[in-house]
Amino acid sequence: MKKQIAMMSLGVALLSSTLLANAQTTAGSAEKGKEAFFKNGCWGCHGFVGQGGVAGPKLAPEPKPIEYIQAFVRHTKGPMPPYSEKILSNQELVDIHAYLKSIPKGPDYKTIPLLN
């Protein structure tokens, strides 16, 4: 069992580095990422600005590293369906990541008078 887990971890690491190498050929575009986020229905579970919702976790304003997102999106076995490259290209994933990174943090609750 330990050997299988180690092999799976190695496989995910290799896949992640391959996807990252492919995805980094072109820098991410936040504008194109926003389009891809809406076109592919990410907003339905993760909210319009990646704030999270009932069905999907918070993704922004500080998204996980692109390597994690790529590995998860391609090989998830949870409630989110996996997205193959035929559905969501590596470049679209990089663009979505750029979009999520571009979303500003909300104000600190301490700066909102009504909350103090």
Beta strands, then each sheet from edge to edge (+ up, - down):
end
